[in-house]
Amino acid sequence: MDKDGYIKYDDLNEFISNAILFRVIVKKFMTWYNRDIRITSLFRGRDHNTLVGGVKYSKHLLDCAMDFNYPIDYSSWTNVRRAEFRQNIKNKATELAEGHGVSVGLIFYNDRNCIHMDFCVRDKHYIHDMYE
């Protein structure tokens, strides 16, 4: 961490390697997802992260996170269909993460119409489903 408490990489090569790996995994996810995807956030600098209300330790600061909107017709789906959709995302993201030796972080926001997804090295996966 730097003097302000932000996570930082000591090695630029590590930062670049993680950013490239993140994009490889996201490309595989998007191929599997097989529908239009509206990405609303990727890399953020500190100032922008603060401006949009991002957390201090956001994976967006490390260029290994993205937020994307639910499908355009999501609000018309039944609760059962929505739960199946979220479970499919959880399963695929976990599979991709484990296949690349990293962990996945998922947050399903019910008040922002978006899903947060990050892949990085840590001890375990985390999934927060605001619908449950």
N, C-alpha and C positions, 0 to 999 in steps of 0.2 A: 504494500500500500504506500501511497505517497504521503506527504506531510498533511494533506487535507483528508486522509482516510479513504481515498479512492483506490480501487484495485488497479494495479498497473503491471505490465509485463516488463521485466528487466531486459528481456531479449527481444529485439524487433523480429527476429526470425521465428520465434515462438508465436508472436502475435500474428504474423503473416500465415504461418502454418495452420493455426487454429481457424483463422478467417477463411482460408481455402477449404479446409475440411468442412467447416460449417456450410459453405456453398455447395460442396459435393453432396452432402446429406440433404440439403434443401432441394437440390435439383432432383434427386431420387424421390423425395417426398412429393414434389410437384408432379412428377411423371405418374406416380401412383394415384395422386389426388384426382387427376384427369378432369379438371374443370377449371374455369376461369378463377383466378385467385387475385385478390386485390391486397397487395402488401401495403400496409400503412406505416410501417417503421422498420428500419434495419439498423445500421450503425448510427449512433448519436454521439456527438461531442458532449462534454460536460454542460456547457451553457444551454444547449438545446434540450438535453435530458432534464435539466432543472426547469426549463420553460414549460415542458410538456408534463411535468409532475412525475418524472421517472424516479425510481428509488436510487439511492446513492451508489449501491453496488450493482446496478443494472448490467445485465449481460450485453445490452445494446452498446455499452461503452467499450466492450471488448470485441465488438463486431462478430458476435456469435449468437445473435437473437433476432427474431422477427416477430412482428405482429401482423395478422391478416384477418380480414373480415370473414364472418360466416357467409355461407352461400346466400345469394340474393333472396331466395325463396324460403330461407330458414324459418322465418316467423310464421309461415303458413303450415309448417310441418306439425304433426302430432307430437306430443311429448315423448312417446315411444320412439318415433323416428329420430327425434333430436338426440335422445339418449344413445341410440344405436350409432348415430353419426359421431358423437363425441367418443364413444368407446372405440370405434374404428380408428379415429385419429390417435387415441392413446396407444392402441396396439401397434399401429404402423410406426409411430414415432419411437416407441420403445424398441421395436425390432431394428429400426435403422440405427439407433444409438448403440445398441449392443453389438451390432454388426461392425461398427467402427471403433469400438472400445471406449465410448464416451457415455455420458448420462444425458438424459433429456429432462428438460423442465417445461411443463405445460401449465398454462393458466387459461381456463375457459371463463371469460368475463360475460356475465349476463346483462350488464348495464352499459357495456361499451361496444357491443356487437363485434367483438374480436376475440381472437385466440392468440396468446403469447406462446411462442415456442423457442426454446434455446437448446443448444447442444454444447456441452463442454465437459472437461475433466472434473469429476467430483466423485464422492463416495457412492451416491445413490440418486435414483430418479426422484423428481418431485412432480406431483400433479395436483393442482387445485382446481376443482370443478365447482364454480360458484352456483351451479344449478343443483348440486347435491346437498 
